[in-house]
Amino acid sequence: MTAESPDLDEVRRALPGAAARGELIAHFQPQVDLVTGRIVAAEALCRWKHPQLGFIRPDIFIPLAEEDGTILEIGRWMIDEGCRQSVEWLDHGIAVEISVNVSAAQLTTPAFFHYVADTIRTSGAHPRALTMEITESRHIDDAESVTALLEPLLEMGVGVSIDDFGTGFSSVQQLVDLPTTEIKVDQTLVQSSSAASSTLLARAVELGRKHGLRTVAEGVETREQLDLVRGLGFDRAQGFLIGPAVAPAELERQIAGQSD
């Protein structure tokens, strides 16, 4: 059961401790390499199944978690799960990069970055298998401080992605101000048929090449969109055409079933 319109006050009350109570679930949406067509990465997405309220949509509970600070608890749990899953897949002979979203609240918390570094070390996860996704449309008040917190992770080999690229006011500035390894273009550009959107997509690829960044097109839902981003030179694609977010075991089956 999914709670389509749960009482928001009930959701707020239930949020604290959801991770500790074992109510959170990590699902993984695959990304494919546009040259080989193979699954090479996955975005970790948080799901919440409350014992009484049922499944609560992320677009409902994530904004509330950011308001009350519970996002820090959720963020730590997602880092734990991302590292744990990476190690488990490697033990099964599957090398898949995992990206984890980072909220605006986490970006202002030095302890979170230390937690990421410590978790990578203690879990045995390979740093290069982890990418932190920073939403481009959220304003970063102190890019210098955020850069200082990100740099030790980059030195370890952790990737940094600018998510939802092209939707906010600071697309290019974020590339200049933050140490970045990847541009992830927002689905609204990928799914639009306008000439302006196609121009912005081409510009994203150009920026990626100029700055030595990997480019990912998200929200790919049709064969035409896949052909477009491949033709423009994107490195990777993600979206429902590639596959929805699924449980780890299901993604593992998909990867194992890929032809050589």
CYANA upper distance limits for C-alpha pairs under 8 A (distance plus 0.5 A):
  1 MET  CA     54 GLY  CA      5.90
  1 MET  CA     55 PHE  CA      6.54
  2 THR  CA     53 LEU  CA      8.38
  2 THR  CA     54 GLY  CA      5.97
  2 THR  CA     55 PHE  CA      4.82
  2 THR  CA     56 ILE  CA      6.52
  2 THR  CA     57 ARG  CA      7.95
  3 ALA  CA     53 LEU  CA      6.70
  3 ALA  CA     54 GLY  CA      6.34
  3 ALA  CA     55 PHE  CA      6.16
  3 ALA  CA     56 ILE  CA      5.76
  3 ALA  CA     57 ARG  CA      7.73
  4 GLU  CA     56 ILE  CA      7.78
  4 GLU  CA     57 ARG  CA      7.85
  6 PRO  CA     10 GLU  CA      8.00
  6 PRO  CA     11 VAL  CA      7.63
  6 PRO  CA     53 LEU  CA      7.70
  6 PRO  CA     56 ILE  CA      8.13
  7 ASP  CA     11 VAL  CA      6.92
  8 LEU  CA     12 ARG  CA      6.62
  9 ASP  CA     13 ARG  CA      6.74
 10 GLU  CA     14 ALA  CA      6.66
 11 VAL  CA     15 LEU  CA      6.57
 11 VAL  CA     61 PHE  CA      7.57
 12 ARG  CA     16 PRO  CA      8.27
 12 ARG  CA     61 PHE  CA      8.47
 12 ARG  CA     64 LEU  CA      7.23
 12 ARG  CA     65 ALA  CA      8.32
 14 ALA  CA     18 ALA  CA      7.40
 15 LEU  CA     61 PHE  CA      8.32
 15 LEU  CA     65 ALA  CA      7.64
 15 LEU  CA     70 THR  CA      7.43
 16 PRO  CA     70 THR  CA      6.60
 17 GLY  CA     21 ARG  CA      6.59
 17 GLY  CA     73 GLU  CA      8.50
 18 ALA  CA     22 GLY  CA      6.97
 18 ALA  CA     23 GLU  CA      5.90
 18 ALA  CA     24 LEU  CA      6.99
 19 ALA  CA     23 GLU  CA      6.36
 19 ALA  CA     24 LEU  CA      5.97
 19 ALA  CA     73 GLU  CA      7.72
 19 ALA  CA     74 ILE  CA      7.05
 19 ALA  CA     77 TRP  CA      7.11
 23 GLU  CA     48 TRP  CA      6.38
 23 GLU  CA     49 LYS  CA      5.94
 23 GLU  CA     50 HIS  CA      6.53
 23 GLU  CA     51 PRO  CA      8.32
 24 LEU  CA     46 CYS  CA      7.32
 24 LEU  CA     47 ARG  CA      6.24
 24 LEU  CA     48 TRP  CA      5.11
 24 LEU  CA     49 LYS  CA      6.89
 25 ILE  CA     46 CYS  CA      6.44
 25 ILE  CA     47 ARG  CA      5.42
 25 ILE  CA     48 TRP  CA      6.53
 25 ILE  CA     49 LYS  CA      8.04
 26 ALA  CA     44 ALA  CA      6.67
 26 ALA  CA     45 LEU  CA      6.14
 26 ALA  CA     46 CYS  CA      5.42
 26 ALA  CA     47 ARG  CA      6.52
 26 ALA  CA     78 MET  CA      7.66
 26 ALA  CA     81 GLU  CA      7.47
 26 ALA  CA    247 ALA  CA      7.61
 26 ALA  CA    248 PRO  CA      8.40
 27 HIS  CA     44 ALA  CA      6.30
 27 HIS  CA     45 LEU  CA      5.76
 27 HIS  CA     46 CYS  CA      6.97
 27 HIS  CA     47 ARG  CA      7.51
 27 HIS  CA    245 ALA  CA      5.99
 27 HIS  CA    246 VAL  CA      5.48
 27 HIS  CA    247 ALA  CA      5.30
 27 HIS  CA    248 PRO  CA      6.90
 28 PHE  CA     42 ALA  CA      6.04
 28 PHE  CA     43 GLU  CA      5.83
 28 PHE  CA     44 ALA  CA      5.16
 28 PHE  CA     45 LEU  CA      6.48
 28 PHE  CA    245 ALA  CA      5.22
 28 PHE  CA    246 VAL  CA      5.82
 28 PHE  CA    247 ALA  CA      6.86
 28 PHE  CA    248 PRO  CA      6.97
 28 PHE  CA    251 LEU  CA      7.69
 29 GLN  CA     42 ALA  CA      5.60
 29 GLN  CA     43 GLU  CA      5.66
 29 GLN  CA     44 ALA  CA      7.27
 29 GLN  CA     45 LEU  CA      8.01
 29 GLN  CA    238 GLN  CA      7.96
 29 GLN  CA    239 GLY  CA      8.23
 29 GLN  CA    243 GLY  CA      7.06
 29 GLN  CA    244 PRO  CA      5.98
 29 GLN  CA    245 ALA  CA      4.29
 29 GLN  CA    246 VAL  CA      6.80
 30 PRO  CA     39 ILE  CA      6.68
 30 PRO  CA     40 VAL  CA      8.11
 30 PRO  CA     41 ALA  CA      6.40
 30 PRO  CA     42 ALA  CA      4.76
 30 PRO  CA     43 GLU  CA      7.10
 30 PRO  CA    238 GLN  CA      6.83
 30 PRO  CA    239 GLY  CA      8.38
 30 PRO  CA    242 ILE  CA      7.37
 30 PRO  CA    243 GLY  CA      6.74
 30 PRO  CA    244 PRO  CA      7.89
 30 PRO  CA    245 ALA  CA      7.59
 30 PRO  CA    251 LEU  CA      8.00
 31 GLN  CA     39 ILE  CA      6.05
 31 GLN  CA     40 VAL  CA      6.63
 31 GLN  CA     41 ALA  CA      5.53
 31 GLN  CA     42 ALA  CA      5.93
 31 GLN  CA     43 GLU  CA      8.13
 31 GLN  CA    236 ARG  CA      6.86
 31 GLN  CA    237 ALA  CA      6.00
 31 GLN  CA    238 GLN  CA      5.16
 31 GLN  CA    239 GLY  CA      8.29
 31 GLN  CA    242 ILE  CA      7.62
 32 VAL  CA     36 THR  CA      8.40
 32 VAL  CA     37 GLY  CA      6.07
 32 VAL  CA     38 ARG  CA      5.64
 32 VAL  CA     39 ILE  CA      4.76
 32 VAL  CA     40 VAL  CA      6.12
 32 VAL  CA     41 ALA  CA      7.39
 32 VAL  CA    236 ARG  CA      5.94
 32 VAL  CA    237 ALA  CA      6.02
 32 VAL  CA    238 GLN  CA      7.20
 32 VAL  CA    242 ILE  CA      7.78
 33 ASP  CA     37 GLY  CA      5.67
 33 ASP  CA     38 ARG  CA      6.09
 33 ASP  CA     39 ILE  CA      6.94
 33 ASP  CA     40 VAL  CA      6.77
 33 ASP  CA    235 ASP  CA      6.61
 33 ASP  CA    236 ARG  CA      5.17
 33 ASP  CA    237 ALA  CA      7.38
 34 LEU  CA     38 ARG  CA      8.28
 34 LEU  CA    230 ARG  CA      6.58
 34 LEU  CA    234 PHE  CA      7.63
 34 LEU  CA    235 ASP  CA      6.17
 34 LEU  CA    236 ARG  CA      5.70
 34 LEU  CA    237 ALA  CA      7.19
 35 VAL  CA    235 ASP  CA      7.98
 38 ARG  CA    255 ILE  CA      8.50
 38 ARG  CA    258 GLN  CA      7.62
 39 ILE  CA     96 VAL  CA      8.17
 39 ILE  CA    255 ILE  CA      6.97
 40 VAL  CA     95 ALA  CA      8.02
 40 VAL  CA     96 VAL  CA      5.74
 40 VAL  CA     97 GLU  CA      6.94
 41 ALA  CA     96 VAL  CA      5.36
 41 ALA  CA     97 GLU  CA      4.82
 41 ALA  CA     98 ILE  CA      6.19
 41 ALA  CA     99 SER  CA      8.14
 42 ALA  CA     96 VAL  CA      7.51
 42 ALA  CA     97 GLU  CA      6.78
 42 ALA  CA     98 ILE  CA      5.55
 42 ALA  CA     99 SER  CA      6.82
 43 GLU  CA     98 ILE  CA      6.21
 43 GLU  CA     99 SER  CA      5.19
 43 GLU  CA    100 VAL  CA      6.75
 44 ALA  CA     78 MET  CA      8.02
 44 ALA  CA     82 GLY  CA      7.28
 44 ALA  CA     98 ILE  CA      7.06
 44 ALA  CA     99 SER  CA      6.44
 44 ALA  CA    100 VAL  CA      5.93
 44 ALA  CA    101 ASN  CA      8.15
 45 LEU  CA    100 VAL  CA      7.96
 45 LEU  CA    101 ASN  CA      8.43
 45 LEU  CA    245 ALA  CA      7.83
 46 CYS  CA     58 PRO  CA      7.64
 46 CYS  CA     78 MET  CA      7.64
 47 ARG  CA     55 PHE  CA      8.01
 47 ARG  CA     56 ILE  CA      8.01
 47 ARG  CA     57 ARG  CA      7.81
 47 ARG  CA     58 PRO  CA      7.04
 48 TRP  CA     55 PHE  CA      6.19
 48 TRP  CA     56 ILE  CA      6.24
 48 TRP  CA     57 ARG  CA      7.93
 48 TRP  CA     58 PRO  CA      8.11
 49 LYS  CA     53 LEU  CA      8.03
 49 LYS  CA     54 GLY  CA      5.68
 49 LYS  CA     55 PHE  CA      4.75
 49 LYS  CA     56 ILE  CA      6.86
 50 HIS  CA     54 GLY  CA      5.33
 50 HIS  CA     55 PHE  CA      6.65
 50 HIS  CA     56 ILE  CA      7.81
 56 ILE  CA     60 ILE  CA      7.44
 56 ILE  CA     61 PHE  CA      7.35
 57 ARG  CA     61 PHE  CA      7.07
 58 PRO  CA     62 ILE  CA      5.90
 59 ASP  CA     63 PRO  CA      7.26
 60 ILE  CA     64 LEU  CA      7.42
 61 PHE  CA     65 ALA  CA      6.52
 62 ILE  CA     66 GLU  CA      6.73
 62 ILE  CA     71 ILE  CA      7.60
 63 PRO  CA     67 GLU  CA      6.81
 64 LEU  CA     68 ASP  CA      6.92
 65 ALA  CA     69 GLY  CA      6.23
 65 ALA  CA     70 THR  CA      5.12
 65 ALA  CA     71 ILE  CA      5.22
 66 GLU  CA     70 THR  CA      6.94
 66 GLU  CA     71 ILE  CA      5.64
 66 GLU  CA    103 SER  CA      8.08
 66 GLU  CA    105 ALA  CA      7.28
 69 GLY  CA     73 GLU  CA      8.36
 69 GLY  CA    105 ALA  CA      7.90
 70 THR  CA     74 ILE  CA      6.91
 71 ILE  CA     75 GLY  CA      6.23
 71 ILE  CA    103 SER  CA      7.98
 71 ILE  CA    105 ALA  CA      8.01
 71 ILE  CA    106 GLN  CA      8.26
 72 LEU  CA     76 ARG  CA      6.70
 72 LEU  CA    105 ALA  CA      7.86
 72 LEU  CA    106 GLN  CA      6.77
 72 LEU  CA    112 PHE  CA      8.15
 73 GLU  CA     77 TRP  CA      6.83
 74 ILE  CA     78 MET  CA      6.67
 75 GLY  CA     79 ILE  CA      6.76
 75 GLY  CA    101 ASN  CA      8.46
 75 GLY  CA    102 VAL  CA      7.62
 75 GLY  CA    103 SER  CA      8.49
 75 GLY  CA    106 GLN  CA      8.19
 76 ARG  CA     80 ASP  CA      6.74
 76 ARG  CA    112 PHE  CA      7.94
 76 ARG  CA    115 TYR  CA      7.95
 76 ARG  CA    116 VAL  CA      8.24
 77 TRP  CA     81 GLU  CA      6.68
 78 MET  CA     82 GLY  CA      6.41
 78 MET  CA    100 VAL  CA      7.55
 79 ILE  CA     83 CYS  CA      6.63
 79 ILE  CA    100 VAL  CA      7.45
 79 ILE  CA    116 VAL  CA      7.18
 79 ILE  CA    119 THR  CA      8.03
 80 ASP  CA     84 ARG  CA      6.51
 80 ASP  CA    119 THR  CA      7.22
 81 GLU  CA     85 GLN  CA      6.33
 82 GLY  CA     86 SER  CA      6.58
 82 GLY  CA     98 ILE  CA      6.97
 82 GLY  CA     99 SER  CA      8.28
 82 GLY  CA    100 VAL  CA      7.66
 82 GLY  CA    130 LEU  CA      8.23
 83 CYS  CA     87 VAL  CA      6.79
 83 CYS  CA    119 THR  CA      7.92
 83 CYS  CA    120 ILE  CA      6.94
 83 CYS  CA    123 SER  CA      6.95
 83 CYS  CA    124 GLY  CA      8.39
 83 CYS  CA    125 ALA  CA      5.95
 83 CYS  CA    130 LEU  CA      8.17
 84 ARG  CA     88 GLU  CA      6.72
 84 ARG  CA    123 SER  CA      7.08
 84 ARG  CA    125 ALA  CA      7.73
 85 GLN  CA     89 TRP  CA      6.57
 85 GLN  CA    248 PRO  CA      8.19
 86 SER  CA     90 LEU  CA      6.67
 86 SER  CA     95 ALA  CA      8.26
 86 SER  CA     96 VAL  CA      7.59
 86 SER  CA     97 GLU  CA      7.97
 86 SER  CA     98 ILE  CA      7.57
 86 SER  CA    125 ALA  CA      6.78
 86 SER  CA    126 HIS  CA      8.42
 86 SER  CA    129 ALA  CA      7.68
 87 VAL  CA     91 ASP  CA      6.66
 87 VAL  CA    123 SER  CA      8.06
 87 VAL  CA    124 GLY  CA      7.30
 87 VAL  CA    125 ALA  CA      5.88
 87 VAL  CA    126 HIS  CA      8.34
 88 GLU  CA     92 HIS  CA      6.98
 89 TRP  CA     93 GLY  CA      6.85
 89 TRP  CA     94 ILE  CA      5.46
 89 TRP  CA     95 ALA  CA      7.16
 89 TRP  CA     96 VAL  CA      7.97
 89 TRP  CA    252 GLU  CA      8.17
 90 LEU  CA     94 ILE  CA      5.40
 90 LEU  CA     95 ALA  CA      6.04
 90 LEU  CA     96 VAL  CA      8.44
 94 ILE  CA    252 GLU  CA      8.40
 94 ILE  CA    255 ILE  CA      8.39
 95 ALA  CA    129 ALA  CA      8.41
 96 VAL  CA    129 ALA  CA      7.27
 97 GLU  CA    128 ARG  CA      7.99
 97 GLU  CA    129 ALA  CA      4.76
 97 GLU  CA    130 LEU  CA      6.35
 97 GLU  CA    131 THR  CA      7.97
 98 ILE  CA    129 ALA  CA      6.43
 98 ILE  CA    130 LEU  CA      5.55
 98 ILE  CA    131 THR  CA      6.72
 99 SER  CA    130 LEU  CA      6.19
 99 SER  CA    131 THR  CA      4.91
 99 SER  CA    132 MET  CA      6.21
 99 SER  CA    133 GLU  CA      6.94
100 VAL  CA    130 LEU  CA      8.03
100 VAL  CA    131 THR  CA      6.78
100 VAL  CA    132 MET  CA      5.67
100 VAL  CA    133 GLU  CA      6.32
101 ASN  CA    132 MET  CA      6.40
101 ASN  CA    133 GLU  CA      5.06
101 ASN  CA    134 ILE  CA      6.80
101 ASN  CA    135 THR  CA      8.25
102 VAL  CA    106 GLN  CA      6.76
102 VAL  CA    107 LEU  CA      7.57
102 VAL  CA    132 MET  CA      6.78
102 VAL  CA    133 GLU  CA      6.19
102 VAL  CA    134 ILE  CA      5.88
102 VAL  CA    135 THR  CA      7.95
103 SER  CA    107 LEU  CA      6.99
103 SER  CA    134 ILE  CA      7.41
103 SER  CA    135 THR  CA      7.87
104 ALA  CA    108 THR  CA      7.41
104 ALA  CA    138 ARG  CA      7.28
104 ALA  CA    139 HIS  CA      8.38
104 ALA  CA    140 ILE  CA      7.95
105 ALA  CA    109 THR  CA      7.37
106 GLN  CA    112 PHE  CA      6.73
107 LEU  CA    112 PHE  CA      8.37
107 LEU  CA    146 VAL  CA      6.86
108 THR  CA    146 VAL  CA      7.63
109 THR  CA    113 PHE  CA      7.77
110 PRO  CA    114 HIS  CA      7.04
110 PRO  CA    149 LEU  CA      7.11
111 ALA  CA    115 TYR  CA      6.56
112 PHE  CA    116 VAL  CA      6.79
113 PHE  CA    117 ALA  CA      6.89
113 PHE  CA    149 LEU  CA      6.96
113 PHE  CA    150 LEU  CA      7.85
113 PHE  CA    153 LEU  CA      8.30
114 HIS  CA    118 ASP  CA      6.57
115 TYR  CA    119 THR  CA      6.41
116 VAL  CA    120 ILE  CA      6.72
117 ALA  CA    121 ARG  CA      6.87
117 ALA  CA    153 LEU  CA      7.08
118 ASP  CA    122 THR  CA      6.60
119 THR  CA    123 SER  CA      6.25
120 ILE  CA    124 GLY  CA      6.63
120 ILE  CA    125 ALA  CA      5.83
120 ILE  CA    126 HIS  CA      7.63
120 ILE  CA    127 PRO  CA      7.05
121 ARG  CA    125 ALA  CA      7.42
125 ALA  CA    129 ALA  CA      7.93
126 HIS  CA    130 LEU  CA      7.93
127 PRO  CA    156 MET  CA      6.62
127 PRO  CA    157 GLY  CA      5.63
127 PRO  CA    158 VAL  CA      5.45
128 ARG  CA    156 MET  CA      8.29
128 ARG  CA    157 GLY  CA      5.33
128 ARG  CA    158 VAL  CA      5.62
128 ARG  CA    159 GLY  CA      7.27
129 ALA  CA    158 VAL  CA      7.69
130 LEU  CA    158 VAL  CA      5.95
130 LEU  CA    159 GLY  CA      6.74
131 THR  CA    158 VAL  CA      6.16
131 THR  CA    159 GLY  CA      4.67
131 THR  CA    160 VAL  CA      5.94
131 THR  CA    161 SER  CA      7.18
132 MET  CA    158 VAL  CA      7.94
132 MET  CA    159 GLY  CA      6.59
132 MET  CA    160 VAL  CA      5.39
132 MET  CA    161 SER  CA      6.48
133 GLU  CA    160 VAL  CA      6.55
133 GLU  CA    161 SER  CA      5.10
133 GLU  CA    162 ILE  CA      6.45
133 GLU  CA    163 ASP  CA      6.14
134 ILE  CA    160 VAL  CA      7.85
134 ILE  CA    161 SER  CA      6.48
134 ILE  CA    162 ILE  CA      5.59
134 ILE  CA    163 ASP  CA      5.92
135 THR  CA    162 ILE  CA      6.44
135 THR  CA    163 ASP  CA      4.97
135 THR  CA    164 ASP  CA      6.28
135 THR  CA    165 PHE  CA      8.19
136 GLU  CA    162 ILE  CA      6.01
136 GLU  CA    163 ASP  CA      5.91
136 GLU  CA    164 ASP  CA      6.06
136 GLU  CA    165 PHE  CA      6.06
136 GLU  CA    166 GLY  CA      8.25
136 GLU  CA    167 THR  CA      7.96
136 GLU  CA    168 GLY  CA      6.76
136 GLU  CA    170 SER  CA      7.46
136 GLU  CA    171 SER  CA      6.98
136 GLU  CA    174 GLN  CA      7.78
137 SER  CA    164 ASP  CA      7.33
137 SER  CA    165 PHE  CA      8.04
137 SER  CA    167 THR  CA      6.68
137 SER  CA    168 GLY  CA      4.64
137 SER  CA    169 PHE  CA      7.21
137 SER  CA    170 SER  CA      7.57
137 SER  CA    171 SER  CA      8.40
138 ARG  CA    168 GLY  CA      8.00
139 HIS  CA    170 SER  CA      8.40
142 ASP  CA    146 VAL  CA      6.95
143 ALA  CA    147 THR  CA      6.43
143 ALA  CA    177 ASP  CA      6.59
143 ALA  CA    178 LEU  CA      7.02
144 GLU  CA    148 ALA  CA      6.81
144 GLU  CA    177 ASP  CA      7.86
144 GLU  CA    178 LEU  CA      8.34
145 SER  CA    149 LEU  CA      6.93
146 VAL  CA    150 LEU  CA      6.63
146 VAL  CA    178 LEU  CA      8.11
147 THR  CA    151 GLU  CA      6.46
147 THR  CA    177 ASP  CA      8.19
147 THR  CA    178 LEU  CA      6.12
147 THR  CA    179 PRO  CA      6.92
148 ALA  CA    152 PRO  CA      8.06
149 LEU  CA    153 LEU  CA      8.14
150 LEU  CA    154 LEU  CA      6.80
150 LEU  CA    179 PRO  CA      7.82
151 GLU  CA    155 GLU  CA      6.59
151 GLU  CA    179 PRO  CA      7.64
152 PRO  CA    156 MET  CA      6.87
153 LEU  CA    157 GLY  CA      6.97
153 LEU  CA    158 VAL  CA      5.89
153 LEU  CA    159 GLY  CA      8.40
154 LEU  CA    158 VAL  CA      5.42
154 LEU  CA    159 GLY  CA      6.75
154 LEU  CA    160 VAL  CA      8.06
154 LEU  CA    179 PRO  CA      8.47
159 GLY  CA    180 THR  CA      7.79
159 GLY  CA    181 THR  CA      6.19
159 GLY  CA    182 GLU  CA      7.94
160 VAL  CA    179 PRO  CA      7.65
160 VAL  CA    180 THR  CA      5.49
160 VAL  CA    181 THR  CA      5.75
160 VAL  CA    182 GLU  CA      6.77
161 SER  CA    180 THR  CA      6.50
161 SER  CA    181 THR  CA      6.45
161 SER  CA    182 GLU  CA      4.93
161 SER  CA    183 ILE  CA      6.14
161 SER  CA    184 LYS  CA      7.12
162 ILE  CA    174 GLN  CA      8.18
162 ILE  CA    175 LEU  CA      8.39
162 ILE  CA    180 THR  CA      7.61
162 ILE  CA    182 GLU  CA      6.81
162 ILE  CA    183 ILE  CA      5.59
162 ILE  CA    184 LYS  CA      6.39
163 ASP  CA    183 ILE  CA      7.08
163 ASP  CA    184 LYS  CA      5.33
163 ASP  CA    185 VAL  CA      7.16
163 ASP  CA    186 ASP  CA      7.61
164 ASP  CA    168 GLY  CA      8.46
164 ASP  CA    184 LYS  CA      6.52
164 ASP  CA    185 VAL  CA      5.86
164 ASP  CA    186 ASP  CA      4.59
164 ASP  CA    187 GLN  CA      8.00
165 PHE  CA    171 SER  CA      6.48
165 PHE  CA    183 ILE  CA      7.00
165 PHE  CA    184 LYS  CA      6.20
165 PHE  CA    185 VAL  CA      5.00
165 PHE  CA    186 ASP  CA      5.90
166 GLY  CA    171 SER  CA      6.18
166 GLY  CA    185 VAL  CA      6.87
166 GLY  CA    186 ASP  CA      6.89
166 GLY  CA    189 LEU  CA      8.16
166 GLY  CA    200 LEU  CA      7.94
167 THR  CA    171 SER  CA      8.10
167 THR  CA    186 ASP  CA      7.21
170 SER  CA    174 GLN  CA      6.29
171 SER  CA    175 LEU  CA      7.48
172 VAL  CA    176 VAL  CA      7.13
173 GLN  CA    177 ASP  CA      6.49
174 GLN  CA    178 LEU  CA      6.15
175 LEU  CA    179 PRO  CA      7.67
175 LEU  CA    180 THR  CA      6.94
180 THR  CA    213 LEU  CA      7.83
181 THR  CA    212 GLY  CA      8.03
181 THR  CA    213 LEU  CA      5.51
181 THR  CA    214 ARG  CA      6.89
182 GLU  CA    208 GLY  CA      8.07
182 GLU  CA    213 LEU  CA      5.37
182 GLU  CA    214 ARG  CA      5.05
182 GLU  CA    215 THR  CA      6.32
182 GLU  CA    216 VAL  CA      7.99
183 ILE  CA    204 ALA  CA      8.08
183 ILE  CA    208 GLY  CA      7.35
183 ILE  CA    213 LEU  CA      7.14
183 ILE  CA    214 ARG  CA      6.72
183 ILE  CA    215 THR  CA      5.42
183 ILE  CA    216 VAL  CA      6.69
184 LYS  CA    215 THR  CA      6.45
184 LYS  CA    216 VAL  CA      5.10
184 LYS  CA    217 ALA  CA      6.41
184 LYS  CA    218 GLU  CA      7.28
185 VAL  CA    189 LEU  CA      7.80
185 VAL  CA    190 VAL  CA      8.10
185 VAL  CA    201 LEU  CA      8.07
185 VAL  CA    204 ALA  CA      7.98
185 VAL  CA    215 THR  CA      8.03
185 VAL  CA    216 VAL  CA      6.66
185 VAL  CA    217 ALA  CA      5.60
185 VAL  CA    218 GLU  CA      6.64
186 ASP  CA    190 VAL  CA      7.39
186 ASP  CA    217 ALA  CA      7.53
186 ASP  CA    218 GLU  CA      6.50
186 ASP  CA    219 GLY  CA      7.77
187 GLN  CA    191 GLN  CA      6.44
187 GLN  CA    217 ALA  CA      7.65
187 GLN  CA    218 GLU  CA      5.61
187 GLN  CA    219 GLY  CA      4.79
187 GLN  CA    220 VAL  CA      7.60
188 THR  CA    192 SER  CA      6.54
188 THR  CA    219 GLY  CA      8.07
189 LEU  CA    197 SER  CA      5.71
189 LEU  CA    198 SER  CA      7.89
189 LEU  CA    200 LEU  CA      8.05
189 LEU  CA    201 LEU  CA      7.44
190 VAL  CA    197 SER  CA      7.92
190 VAL  CA    198 SER  CA      8.40
190 VAL  CA    201 LEU  CA      7.94
190 VAL  CA    217 ALA  CA      7.34
190 VAL  CA    218 GLU  CA      7.63
190 VAL  CA    219 GLY  CA      7.08
190 VAL  CA    220 VAL  CA      7.12
190 VAL  CA    225 GLN  CA      7.08
190 VAL  CA    229 VAL  CA      8.21
191 GLN  CA    219 GLY  CA      7.49
191 GLN  CA    220 VAL  CA      7.53
191 GLN  CA    221 GLU  CA      8.18
191 GLN  CA    225 GLN  CA      7.32
192 SER  CA    197 SER  CA      6.76
192 SER  CA    198 SER  CA      8.49
193 SER  CA    197 SER  CA      7.54
193 SER  CA    198 SER  CA      7.96
194 SER  CA    198 SER  CA      7.04
195 ALA  CA    199 THR  CA      6.69
196 ALA  CA    200 LEU  CA      6.82
197 SER  CA    201 LEU  CA      6.67
198 SER  CA    202 ALA  CA      6.71
199 THR  CA    203 ARG  CA      6.62
200 LEU  CA    204 ALA  CA      6.65
201 LEU  CA    205 VAL  CA      7.03
201 LEU  CA    229 VAL  CA      8.34
201 LEU  CA    232 LEU  CA      8.17
202 ALA  CA    206 GLU  CA      6.75
202 ALA  CA    232 LEU  CA      6.61
203 ARG  CA    207 LEU  CA      6.59
204 ALA  CA    208 GLY  CA      6.57
204 ALA  CA    215 THR  CA      8.07
205 VAL  CA    209 ARG  CA      6.73
205 VAL  CA    215 THR  CA      6.93
205 VAL  CA    232 LEU  CA      7.69
205 VAL  CA    233 GLY  CA      7.10
205 VAL  CA    234 PHE  CA      6.76
206 GLU  CA    210 LYS  CA      6.64
207 LEU  CA    211 HIS  CA      6.61
207 LEU  CA    213 LEU  CA      8.38
208 GLY  CA    212 GLY  CA      6.19
208 GLY  CA    213 LEU  CA      5.01
208 GLY  CA    214 ARG  CA      6.68
208 GLY  CA    215 THR  CA      6.64
209 ARG  CA    213 LEU  CA      6.68
209 ARG  CA    214 ARG  CA      8.36
214 ARG  CA    234 PHE  CA      8.46
214 ARG  CA    235 ASP  CA      6.75
215 THR  CA    234 PHE  CA      5.86
215 THR  CA    235 ASP  CA      5.78
215 THR  CA    236 ARG  CA      6.95
216 VAL  CA    234 PHE  CA      6.64
216 VAL  CA    235 ASP  CA      6.48
216 VAL  CA    236 ARG  CA      5.14
216 VAL  CA    237 ALA  CA      5.95
216 VAL  CA    238 GLN  CA      7.86
217 ALA  CA    229 VAL  CA      7.37
217 ALA  CA    234 PHE  CA      7.35
217 ALA  CA    236 ARG  CA      6.84
217 ALA  CA    237 ALA  CA      5.24
217 ALA  CA    238 GLN  CA      6.68
218 GLU  CA    237 ALA  CA      6.34
218 GLU  CA    238 GLN  CA      5.09
218 GLU  CA    239 GLY  CA      6.06
219 GLY  CA    238 GLN  CA      6.54
219 GLY  CA    239 GLY  CA      4.75
219 GLY  CA    240 PHE  CA      7.36
220 VAL  CA    225 GLN  CA      6.37
220 VAL  CA    226 LEU  CA      6.63
220 VAL  CA    237 ALA  CA      7.26
220 VAL  CA    238 GLN  CA      6.40
220 VAL  CA    239 GLY  CA      4.88
220 VAL  CA    240 PHE  CA      6.86
220 VAL  CA    241 LEU  CA      6.46
220 VAL  CA    242 ILE  CA      7.78
221 GLU  CA    225 GLN  CA      7.30
221 GLU  CA    226 LEU  CA      8.19
221 GLU  CA    239 GLY  CA      6.28
221 GLU  CA    240 PHE  CA      5.67
221 GLU  CA    241 LEU  CA      5.01
221 GLU  CA    242 ILE  CA      8.12
222 THR  CA    226 LEU  CA      6.90
222 THR  CA    241 LEU  CA      6.51
223 ARG  CA    227 ASP  CA      6.63
223 ARG  CA    241 LEU  CA      7.98
224 GLU  CA    228 LEU  CA      6.62
225 GLN  CA    229 VAL  CA      6.82
226 LEU  CA    230 ARG  CA      6.58
226 LEU  CA    237 ALA  CA      7.99
227 ASP  CA    231 GLY  CA      6.39
228 LEU  CA    232 LEU  CA      6.70
229 VAL  CA    233 GLY  CA      6.88
229 VAL  CA    234 PHE  CA      6.08
229 VAL  CA    237 ALA  CA      8.27
230 ARG  CA    234 PHE  CA      6.10
230 ARG  CA    235 ASP  CA      8.13
237 ALA  CA    242 ILE  CA      8.04
238 GLN  CA    242 ILE  CA      6.45
238 GLN  CA    243 GLY  CA      8.08
239 GLY  CA    243 GLY  CA      6.56
239 GLY  CA    244 PRO  CA      7.18
240 PHE  CA    244 PRO  CA      5.50
246 VAL  CA    250 GLU  CA      6.68
246 VAL  CA    251 LEU  CA      6.81
247 ALA  CA    251 LEU  CA      7.00
248 PRO  CA    252 GLU  CA      6.61
249 ALA  CA    253 ARG  CA      6.80
250 GLU  CA    254 GLN  CA      6.84
251 LEU  CA    255 ILE  CA      6.71
252 GLU  CA    256 ALA  CA      6.56
253 ARG  CA    257 GLY  CA      6.54
254 GLN  CA    258 GLN  CA      7.06
